[in-house]
Amino acid sequence: MPAALITGASRGIGAATARCFAAAGYDLLLVARASEEFTSLAAELRAMGRRVESLELDLADTTAIEAGIGDLCARGLVPTVVINNAGAAWTGPLLSMPLERWQSLLQLNLTAVFQVCRAVVPLLREQGGGLILQVSSHAARNAFADWGAYCTSKAALAAFSRCLAEEERRHGIRVATLTLGSVNTPLWDSEGVSSGFDRRAMLSPEQAASALLYLAQQPSTQCVEDLTLMPAAGVF
């Protein structure tokens, strides 16, 4: 039975992805901060007949990530697909960004991915391979005023993913990136994010989730290294 590990699973793209993969027959290992939404989602997916192992974990806590992911995977459900979805944003001029905000954003968007991979890659090697999916943004390839830290973190994530793919290919581990335009998620309601975009023109979380499932369902003999999905209404 295939299993997917999803970070940031309580809402937005993460929750939509959990539902999408459950409907496709995947068992689930879900990671998110503690919330009623997260508890309800796990119960909903179990009611669909799926095995669900959940871990309440704040990916801002650098000391807890690797041990927490290790504990989650030690419950008898090893992922065949790992989806690094959790992330954050902040808007404002680069040089007026508080240092703690900069460090926090890089932790969530980049370093936490590195730590999750450090925890799961040895398990994927042991089972002969697997797939790591990174949820990224077209901000990795473009420069946007007031989004400098976010652009930087996503560009670094893209580089990390390419390097990881090169190193792990011989172990049967594939790495792919889903590069997204704007998606209508709770990120836009976050403290520190200001935008005048028309959210009705954005991609839906379900569209992003379907793209992730498409990547996951590719044969193990091939890898779509990057899939770019943009809103048809415009590039933003």
C-alpha positions, 0 to 999 in steps of 0.5 A: 500500500503506498503511503505519503508523508505530508508537511503543513497538512492541516489546511490549504494545499496540505489538507487538499493534498491529504484528501486527494491522496487518500481518495487515490488509495494512499495511507498517510503520515501527516505533520502540522502544528496542533490545531482543531483543523488538524485533528478533524482532518485526521479523523475525516481521512480515517473515516474514509478507511485510510490508515493515518498517522499524525504528528503535531510538530512545529517546523520552526523548532529545529531541535524537534524535527528529525526526532519527530519525523523519525518517531512518526515513521517508526509507527510502522508506516514508511512513506513512499512519497514525501511532500514538503509542503509547509512554508511561510511568507513575509512582505516588505522591503528586504533591508527593513525585514527584522532579522528574526523574521528572515531566519524564521522564513528560511527555517520554514521554507528551506532548513525544515525541508533539509531536516525532514529529508535527513530524517526520511531519506535513510528510510527510503534508501532501505526500501529501495527508493521513493519520491520526494516532492517539493512544493515551490513557487515561481518566485524561485525564478523571478524577482518581486519587490517586497517578496525578496526573502520568499524569493530567496528561500524558494530559489535556494529550495530549488537548488537544494532539490536539484543537488539532492536529486543528483546525490540520491538517484543511485539509491532509487530516490527521485526528487521533483518540484511543483512550481506554483503561481499564486494559490488561494490559501490561508497564507494570504491571511498571514500576519506580515503578508500584504497583497492586493492580488485578486484571490478569485483568479488564483489556483485552488488548493485542489488544483495544486493537490491534483498536480502533486498526485500526478507527479506521484503517479509517474512510473518509477522509471521516470521523473518529471523533475519540475512541473510548473502550474500557473493561473490561466488568468495571469502570471502572479 
